[in-house]
Amino acid sequence: MMKTLLVLFFIGIFFHHSQVKAGGFSFNPTINTYQEICLTEGIRPVNSSLKTMCQVIVKSQTCKSVPATDLLRCSEIERPIALNSWDYIKGCAQGVLNSVEEILKFLWSIMELAWDGDKRGALSDEASEFMGIAKLYLHTEYQKALAKSPPPMKETKALMAMGGAIGSLVLDKVTEMVANEYDEFGCLRSEAKSKYICKVLGDVFIPPAGIVALIKVGPKLAMKQFPHLKKAAAPPKKSIAPKSLFAQYPNLQKTIDNIKINGGVSISHPREIPFQKSNEFRPIKDAEMLKRAEDLPPNIQDTIVGVYNSLGDKKVLEPYFKNLVKESAEWMAKKGRPQDLELLKKGVVSEHAISVILIKRFKANGDNQFTTMMPRRSDRIISVGAKDIRVSDMANDNDAFRTAIRTGPFLDRVFEGKAANRDGHGVINHMIQRDIVKDVVKKEMKGNSQEFYNYLGSKKGVNWWSDLFDSGEGTRTFTRPENISNYMHHNLTEGKVRND
């Protein structure tokens, strides 16, 4: 019963939002794979949000091998991409259906299959049921097209007008075949699904009879009759880039394998934060912060707890830094700069590469308004995008800092140079913190992360910034930027191999 509920739910809701629409057709991800993931993780459709399920799915072992550029974005599941199914098919099958004669022959084969029961032969129950639905669907669409088509050659014109209906039928069957053969298909974002289906279409249309068989008897029997169908639907060969990268730079693999982070104590309410550790960084002292913790709005309260715990949770931090190092190393290898390749040989990545990856991630998440806090020696105090704001235009440093918090991810160049050394505050650490906690902030703020940063960037809310992102000495978690510098520069970045 549970499996049935999951299947119905995913078909009816989740896949509806993650589909690529093409005249009624949808790129359905792999039902059985999602079913297994969700049962393993204890997710139940009756009380789990779409985005929660999506986040579990994309982080699962099944989706691990999918390149980051192709991986499903949970923020995009509400934005299906509209395509015209027949134009899509013709575009993917160029060289096969170029002439009107070839198109008519193919369309007629499908129509003939649906209308003529004798041609269907002995079908499985599933295929028979499908063909019954297809027959009614195509017959109805054809009669509509025939009624609208003027003479002469009404039948031919009606048949040509059937492209969209038949296209949807074809694409659904091709997608079903792919989903059965390629487990990771459900992990792909819309564009990657579209590209892969297009490749399959280009293969299976030679000969077009393979498509007819696919619709007539279903994927299993069709692949026996036309072996090239199975070959076309097979999963793409795994990219050897990451493996060859780590084979070429074995010290890099050792670095990733050795990423171990000690966990911190978790809290269940903001009142449990050790406020006294950050008293030097805010005008409001620990006793008053304890009082204010009781009066926080519920969503802000829950988000503060989530952020504080995430920055001290080894189950969050270890996979985060493993992925950050991998992505940074792949970027460095692709760029091929000699100094970067030397670092990879030593098993470390550059802070510059990490900065690039962070910016790419923020942009992909729609967080595009970057800010820079300027060095104290500058006559500028903050830069928002390409706009520099001068000291005279801001009330004071605190005003500038609150603006930076509200505006977006920011580089803290106040701490560049000596203050950005192996144990210093660092320039990019606040960006790293924001990247680590982005999912929990989005979850607790019900998708409105900006509301949380607006609060932290207010005169009242900024008092919480210190305890969450700028904590004082004695803090053992990554709520203290210096702890991030210490860990990264001694274990992951060029600081590990510097002689100074």
N, C-alpha and C positions, 0 to 999 in steps of 0.2 A: 504493500500500500504506500509506503514511504517513497519507494522508487517511482511509482506512478505519479504521486503528487509532485515530485521534483521534476519529472519529465514534462508534465503538463504546465507546471509553473514556468520553467525555463523557455518552453516553446511559446507560451502565451504572453510572457512579460519580459524576461531578461533579453531573449533573442530579438524580441520586437524592437528593443532600443538599440541593440548592437548590430543591427542588420545594415546592409547596403541595399537600398531599394532600387529595383529596376523593373518597373512595370508590374509590380505585384510580387516579384521574386525577391528572395532574401538569402544572404550568405549565412546560413545557419551554422554556428559553431558546433563542436562535438558534444552531443547530449551525454553519451556514456562517460566521457572523460569528466565533464563538469559534475555529473552525478557522483562519481567516485570521489572527486576532490571535496565536494560539499558534505558528503556523508562522513568522510574522514575528519574534516574540520568541525563537524557538529553543527553545520549551518542548516537552518530550517527556513523554508520560504515564508512561513507564516509570521516570522518575527525578525527577519534579516533584510536590511536594505539592499537595493541593487548595487550600490557602490561598495558596500561591505563585502558582498559576494565577489564582486569584480576584483577588489583588492586582494582577496584570498586567492582567487584563481590566478592572477598574473604573477603572484609570488610563489606559486606551487612548483613542485618538482617537474611537472609536465611542461610548464612554460619556461623552465630555466634555460633551455637551449635556444629560445627565440631571441634574435638580436633586439637590443633596446629600441632601435629605430622602427622595428616592425611590431613591437609588443602593444597589445590593446591598452589604450588610455582610458582609464575609468572616468575621466572628466569628459570624454567624448561619447559616452554611451547614449546620450540623449540627442545626438546630432547625426542621424543617418544621412548618407549621401545618396542623392537621387540620380539614377541612371536610366536611360532608355534601353530596355533589355535587348531589343532587336538590333539597334545600332551597336550596342555593346558586343553582341555575338559576331556581327559582321566585321567589326573592327578587330576582334581577337582571331577570327578565322580568315584573315585576308589570304587570297590566293585560292580559296576553296569555293566560296560563294560570291564570286565577283560578277557573274553574269545573271541576267534576269532568268534565263533558262535554268541555271543551277539552283537559284533561290526557289523557283517554282517547284522544281523536282523535289527539293528537300522539304518544303512546306507541305507538298502533297503527300509525301511519304508519311509525315506525322499525322495529317488529317485522315488518310486512308487507314492508318493503324488504329486510330481512335474509333472510326466509324464502322469498320468491317470486323465483326466479331470473329469470323473464320481466320482472319490473318493473325489474330492474337494467339491462337493455339492454346496449349495447356500452360496456364500461368499459376504462379503461387497465389494463395489467398490475398496476400498483401498487394501483389502486382495487379490482381483482378480488381480489387477494391480501388486501387489508384486509377486504373484504366477506366473504370466506371465513372469516376469523378471527372477524369480528363475528357472522356467522350462527351459528357453533358456540358462541360465548360467550353470545349472547342466548338461543339455544335451550336451552342447559344451565341458565342462570339461570332461565328461564321454567319449565322442568320442575321445578326445585327449589321455586319459588314455588307452582306448581300443586299439588304434593304436600302442601305445608303449608297450603294454603287450604281452609277448610271450605265446604260448600255452604250456601245456594244461591249462584249466580253465581260459581263457583270461578274461571272464566276471567277475569272482570272483576277479582276480588280479586288474582289472580296478576299480572295486567297492572299493577295499581296498585303492587304490591310490586316491580315491575321498575324503578321510578323510579331507584334508585341505580345499577343496571347501565347503563341507558340514559343517565343523567346523565353517567356517566364517559365513555361513548362520545362523547356530544355535546361535552363539554368538551375532550376530547383533540383533536377535529377543529377546533373553534373555535380552540384554542391553536395548532394547526399552521398554520392560516390566518394568524393574527396574527404568528407567528414568521417566516413567509415574507415578510410585508409590512412588518414593523417591526423593523429591525435592532437598535435599542436595547432591545428587549424583554428580551433576555438580561442587560441591565445593571441591571434593576429588582430591588429587594428584594421579598420575598414579598407584603407588603401592597400595594405599588404594582402588581405583576402582577395580583393579585386584583381590585383596583379597576378596572384597565383592561379585563380580561377581562369583568368585570361590565357595564361600559359597552357593550362589543361585543355581549354577549348580549342586552342590552336592545334593541339595534338590529336584530340579525339574526333575532330571533324574529318580526319583522313583515315578511312573513308567515312562519309556521312552515315553509312549504314550502322556504324557503331553507336551513334546517338539514338537511332531508331531502336536498336536492341536495348539500349540503356533504359529507354522509356517503356519498352514493351515488356521486358522480363525483370527489370530491376538490376541494380549494380552487380550482385553476386553472379548471376547467370550470364549477364552481358560480358563481364570480365573473363569468364571462361570461354565464351564464344569469340571474343575479340581481346586477345591478350594485351594488345597495345593500350587498352583502356586502363588496365591495372598499372601498367608502367607509367602512364600519363598521370594517374592519380596518386602515385607513390610520393611520400614525403620528400621534399627537396633534400639534397645531400647536405649534411651538417657542414656549416662553415668551418674550415680548418684554421681560420685566422687566429682565434684565441689559443688553440692547441699549439699551432706552430709558433705563436708568440711566446708561449711559456716554455716550449721545447728549446727555442732559441735563447731564451733568458731564464734559465732554471732558478736563478736567485730570486726572480720576481715571484715565481710560484711559491717558493719558500716563505717569502714575505707575506703573501696572502694567507698561506696555511698557518702562519704564526700569529695572525691577528687574534689576540685574546684581550678582552677588556674586563676588568673587575666591575661587578655590578654595585649599584648604590642601594640605599634603603628607599623603598617606595612609600608614598604617602597616600592617604585616602581623602584628605581635606587640606586646603591651604594653610590652616592653623598649625599643621605639623611641620611646616618648613622651618629650618633653623635660621630664623631671621637675624639673629645676632651676628652671624658670619658676614653679613653684608651691610652692617650699620654704617660703616665708613663711606659707603657709596650712595647713601640717600639721606635726605634731611629727616625723614620719618624713622624713628627707631623701632626696635623689635616689639616693644609693648604695644605701641599704637598699631603696628602692622597686624599683630595678633587680634586686636579688636576689629580692624577693618576686614579681616578674613571672614568674619561672620556675616558681613553685610554685602558681600559680593553678589552680583546677579548669578543665578544658577549656571548659565552657560559659560560665563567667565570663570566661575569657580571650577567647573569640570575641566575646562581647557587648561587652566593653570596646573591642576593636578596631572593632567595628561602630558603636558610639556615637561614638567619637573621630573616625572617618572621616566619618560622616554630618554631624557638626557643622562639617565643613570642606569638604564636597562641594557645589560649585555646582549639580550636577545634582539634588541633593536640595533644597538651600536655595532656589534660584530659583523652582521651581514651588510649593514650600511657601508662600513669602511672597506669591506672586501669588494663590494660593487664599485665603490668610488675609485679604488686603486685600479681595478680591472679596466674601467672605462677610461681613466686617465692614461693608463699604459697603452691601450689600443689607439688613443688619439696621438700619443707621442710616437708610436711605431709608424702610424700612417703618415705623420708629418715628416718623419725621417731625419730630423735635424741631428747632426753628429753629437752635440752635447746631450740631447735627450736620449739617444741610443746608448751613450756611455752610462747614463744614469740607470737605464733599464738593465744593462749588464750587471750593475751593482745591486739590482733588485729593489730600486726605489723609483718613485715618480716625482715630478717637479711640482712645486706649489703653483706654478703658472698653469700647468695642465689641469690641476684640480680646479683652479679658478675658471678655466674655459668650460669644463664639464658642469660646474655649478651654474654658470650663466645659461648654458644650453638647457639644463633641467628647468630652471626658472622660466625661461622663455616657452618651453614646451608646455609648462603648466599655466601659461597665461600671465605670469608674474614678470612683466616687462619693464617696470619703472624702477631702474636701478639708481642708487644714490651713493655718493662718496662724501664721507666726512673728511675735510681737508686737514693737512698738517697745521699745527699751531703757528708755524712761522709764515703761513700764507695769509694774504690779505683777504682771501676767500674763506668762507667758513663751511659751505656745503655746496655740492653740485648735484642737481637733480636732472638726470639725463644729460643733455648737452648744456644745460643752463647753470652758470655759476652764480651763487648768491653770496654777496659780499658781507663782511662783518657788519657794516653800517646798516644793512637791510634786515638784520636779525636782532631780536631783543638781547639775546645773550647766547652763550654756548649751549645752555640747557634747552633753549627754544629750538636751536638748530638740531640738537640730538633728537628731540621729540619729533621734529619734522622728518628726520631720516627714518625713524621707527615706523611712522605712519605711511611713508611714501612707498617703501618696498625694500628688497634686499639691499644691504649697503656694505660697501668697503670702508673699513675704519682706518683710513690713512693717517689718522692722528697717531697711530701706533706703528708706523713704518720705521725702517731703519733698525737701530739697536733694540727698540721696544718690540720689534717683531722677530726677535731671535728665538732660539730653540725653546726657551721657557717663557717667552713674553706673551703679551696680549694677542698679537697677531692682527693682520689686516683682513683676512677672509674668514676668521672664526665665527663671526656673527652670521655670515652667509651659510656656513656649514651647519650651525645650530638651527637656522631657519629651515634648511633643507631636511635635516633629521626629523623635525617635528611637524613638517607640513601636513602629513596624513592625519595625525592626531588632532591638529588644529582644525583642519577641514571637517573631520568627523564630529568633534564636540561643538563646533560652531554651525553645524548643519549646512556646510558648504560655503558659509560666509566668513572666510578666514580674515578678510579685511577688517571686519568689525572688531576682531580681537586685537589686531595691530593698531587700529584707531584708538582703542582703549589704552593700550600700553603707551601710545604716543600722546596721551592727554596728561595734563598736569597731575591729575589724581592717579591715573593708571600707571604712570612711568615709575612710580615707587616699586611696582612689582617687577620691573625690568631687571633690577639688580639681582634679585633672588633667582630669577629664571635664566638670565643670560649673562650676567656680569657679577657672579657671586664672589665673595671674598676668600681670603686665605683660610685653609682648613677644609674647604669644600673638596670632596673627592670625586665629584661627578663632572660631566661636561657642561654643567650650568656655569662653570668658570672657564672662560676662554683660554687662560694660561694652561689649563689641563689638556685642552685640545692641542695646543702648540707642543706641549711636552710630549704627548703621545705620538703625534704625527711626525715631529722632527726627530724623534729618537727611534722611530720604527718604520715609517712609511715614505718620507720625503728626503730630499737631498741633504737635509740636516743630519741625517743618520751617517752620511759618509764624508761630511765636512771635517776638516782638520782643526778648525778654530775652536 
